[in-house]
Amino acid sequence: MQDGRSRKPYDIIVFGDTCVDFILRDDDVMPQFGQVEKTVAGYDLVMGGSCCIFATQAAKLGLSVAILGRVGDDYFGKLIVDTLKAAGVDTRYIEVDDELRTGVTAHLVQGDDRAMLTHMGSLNALTRDDVRDEILASARHLHYGSLYLQTGLLPHWVEILQRAKRLGLSVSLDTNYDPQEQWDHDLERAFPFVDLLLPNEQEAMYLSGQASYGDAIAVLRKRVPLLVVKRDIAGAVAWEAEREFAQSVFEAEAGGDGIGAGDSFDAGFLAGWLNGLPLASCLSIACQCGRAVAGGVGGVAGQPTQDDIDELQPEISGGSFAP
């Protein structure tokens, strides 16, 4: 738990997996080859990327957030930067690269399930050389997301965590899904530098190498000081030392696609944790954020603000978190 006070410019620094989400929705979105044209009921084009969605939610909850990344010199890149700025995220460390195309993920949403096709483009363009110590040192916390997709950073990610800890930052990790399904990349070497691990239930089993949820929790609790597991409609559970906290959640509003719900959950939890709130309150805020986004279209539109979250109101000082 943090004390909510810092002289650093930013509460959080995050590495941007910059891409847009092109969302196609219908009862049947299965493509049919052979040049068969099918119609769909609706579509949306919005900012995507787990870390980008996380950043907007964290900023909307009153945290000072800076994002490091690259975008192409194209409409999609402009959409990402404009969306981040509108939420209050500092984008000074986003570089516009005219040799890149901005990443894009096509979501085929059918009922409560979806399939995804991603063109990486700018999404994995960051490298170790981009992550300078002076940028890291400007924040009190590093949130590392999209571990397996940010392949430009992946060979050096443990070193980056080590540097962050040496510079005095706390660190949270949400690996997200591994498209290669290897679920490793020096995790055991990285865990000593992770203060907070935020997998969902499926990811917890893959990360631990265990076939059951209970065994996965037993393993991961020994690896990190604070483990928080997202369990979809079953809510979430947090473990710190011998303490366990559970939070239930009401089902999300119908019509949502679930995109970005876990990322907003992460931001909600950190909004409480970085401000020194009890873990039960952190879980409550996180579940409120996740539920609100799960009931919307895309990862940004349904995000609550600081004023929407009752648990954050006692921490407001002059309209923002205590400096």
N, C-alpha and C positions, 0 to 999 in steps of 0.2 A: 504494500500500500504506500502511495506517495503522499506528500504533505500539501500538495496543491500550490506550492510557492516556489518561484524560481526567478533569477535575474536574467535567464537566457531569453533570446528573442522568441523562440518557438517552444511550445509544449511537445510537439511531435514533428519528426522528419519521416518521410516515407518515400520509397522508390516507386515511381509511377510506371505501371504496366499499361502504357497509353494505347487505348484502342476504343473504337465505337462498337456499340451493339446494334445490329440490324435484326429486329425481332419480327418474325412472321408467325401469325396466329391463326389457327383453324382447328376444327375437329379432326381433320386429316391433312397433315402437312408433309406426308411421305412423298418425296420426289419420285417421278416415274421416268426412267430414261427411255430412249427411242423418240426423242423430240416431242414428248407429250407435254402440253401446257396445262397446268392446273391453276385454278384461282384460289386465293386465300381470303379469309374474312377481314384481316387487318394487319397493319404493320406499324412499327415505330423505329425511329433512328435516334439513338441517345448515346451519351457518353457511357462507356463501359470500363472494364479493367477493375479487378478487385481492389487494388490499392488506390486507384482514383476514386472509386465509389466510397471506400473507407475514408479518404481524405475529406470529401465533401460532407459526409455525415459528422466527422469529428469537428469540423469547422462550424457546422450548424449547431453543434452542442456547446459552442463557446470556447473550444480549444484553439490555440494559435498553431496553425499547421503550415508547413512548407513541403513542397513536393519536388523531387528531383527526377527529371526525365527528358525524353525527346519526342517530338512529333514531326510529321512531314509538313511541308509547306503546301497544305491542301485544305479543303473544306473540313475534312474530318478532324485534322489537327486543330483548326480554329474552334470547332465545336467543343473539343475537349478543354482547351484553355479557357474559353468563355464560360463553360459550365463550372469549372473549378473556381474561377475568379468570382462568379456570381454567388458562390457558396461561402466566399471569404477565405479561400485557400491562397497562400502566397505562391505564385507561379514563376518567380524570378529565376528559378533554377531549371525551368523547362526550356530546352533549346529547340528552335525550329530549324530542321535540317532538310535542305532542299534535295538531298540525295536519298531521302527516305520516303516511303509511303506509310502513312499512319495505319496502325493495325486495325483489323476489323474482325468481329465475331458475328456470324450469322446464327441466330437462335431459331430453331424450328419448334414452336411451342404448341403442344397438343394436349389438351386437358391439363392435368397437373404435372406433366412430364415435359422434358425438352431435350433436344439434341443440339450440339454446337459444332460449328465448323469455323476455324480461326486461321486468318492470315496474319502472321506475326508482325511483319513490318517494323514499326517503331516500338512494339511491345517489349521486345527483348534487346533493345539497342544500347542500353546502359552497360558500361564496363567499369572495372575496378578504378580506372583512372578518373572517371567522373565523380567518384565518391571521395571527395577530398576531406581531410581532417577538419578544416575550418568550417565546412558545411555541417558535418556531423556535430561538431562542438557547439553549434548554434542552437541545438535542441536539448531537451532533457530526456527525451524518450525516442527510440527508434522502433517503428513498427515495420516488420519485414513480412511482406505477403507475396503471393504468387511465386514461391521459391522455385518451382520446377519450370515455370514458363520464362522467367527472367534468366535465360541461358547465358547472356553476356556477363552476368554477375556470378552465376552458379559455381564456376571453378574457384572463386575467391570469397564465397559468402561467409565462411567461418572466420576468415581473416577480418572481414568487415565487422562481424559481430565482436571479435576481440578488440578491434580498434574502438568501436563504440563504447564498450565497457571501460576500456582504458581512459577514455575521455569523459567518463562519468555518467553515461546514459544508461537508463534501464531499457530493456529489450523485450518486445513481444514478437511472437512468431505464429503466423497462420500460413502453413505451407500451401494450402489449397490442394487440388487434385494433381497427381503426377500423370501426365498423358503417356509417359513411357512405362508407367507402372513399375518403376524400380524402387521407389520409396526409401532412398538411402542418401547418397551424396554427403557422407560424413556427419550424419545426424548425431551419432554418439559423441563425436568431437565437438559438436556445436552446442549440445544441451547445457554444458556448464556455463554458457554465456547467455542463456535464455531465462528471463525472469518469469515469463508468462507464455504458456502454450495454449493456442485457441483452435483446436481441430473440431470437425464435426465427428459424429459417432463412427462413420465409415472410415474417415481419415485416421482416427485414433487407432483403429485395428491395424490398418496398413502401416502406420508409423511405428507401432510397437512390435509388429510381426506376429501378433496374436490372432487367433481365429474367433475369439469371443470378446464381447464388450467388457465383461468383468475382468478378464485377464489383461486386456489392453489397458484398462485404468490402473490396475495394480502395477504394471510395468512403468507407465508414464508418470505416475505419482512419484516414483523414485528418481525420475530424470530431471524434473523441474520443480521450483519452489511453489508455483501456482499453476494448476491445470484447470482449464475451463472447457467443457465439452458441450457443443451444440447438438441438441437431440430433436430438431425439427418440432413437430407438434407436441412432443413430450417435454418441451422446454429446454432447460440447460442445468448443468451441475458444475460446481466448482469445488476443488479440493486444495487446501493449503495446510501443510503439515498434517495434523490428525483431524482437522476440521473439514466438514463437508456441508455444502449449501446447495439446495435445490430450488429451482424456480419453475413453476408451471406457466403455461401460456394458453390464451384463448386462440382458437383457430383464426387464421387471417381472413380478411374480407375476400369474398369470392371474386374471381376475375383477374387476380394477380398472377404473375409468372414466376415469382420467387427469386428473380435475378437480383443479386447483390444483398440479399437478406442477411447472409452470414457476415458480410463485410460491414454492414451497418451495425450488426450485433457487436462485432469487435470494437467498433468506434464507441458504441454506447458503453460497453464495459470499461474501456479506457477513460472515457469522460468521467466516470465515477472514481475509478482507481487512481488516476493521476490527481484527482482533487481530494483524495483522502477519505472517501466515503466507505462505509462498511461493505464487505463483500456481498452481503444480501442485497444492498441497494444497487451495487454495481450490476449484479445479475438481473435485477428488476429493470433497470434502465436498458440493459442490453437486449432483453427480451421484448421490451416495448419497441425498440428501434427495429429489431428483426421482423417482428410481426407487422409493423406499419409498412415496411418495404415489401414484404412478401405479398401484401394485398394490393400492391400497385403494379404498374407496368414499367419495366426497366428498373435500374438500381438507384435512381436518384429522386424521382418524383414523389415517392411516398415518405421520404425521410423526415422525421420530426425535428423540430428545432429545440433549443434550450428551453424556451418558454412552454413547450408542450410536455415537459418531463417534470413531474412534481418533485421527485427526489433531488433535482438539481437546484430548486429554488432557494433553499437555505444557503447555498454556496455562492449565490449571485452577489457580487459586490460592485455596485455602480454599473450593473448591466452585463458584467462579464465575470469569469472566474477570477478568484483572488490572484494578484500578480506574484 
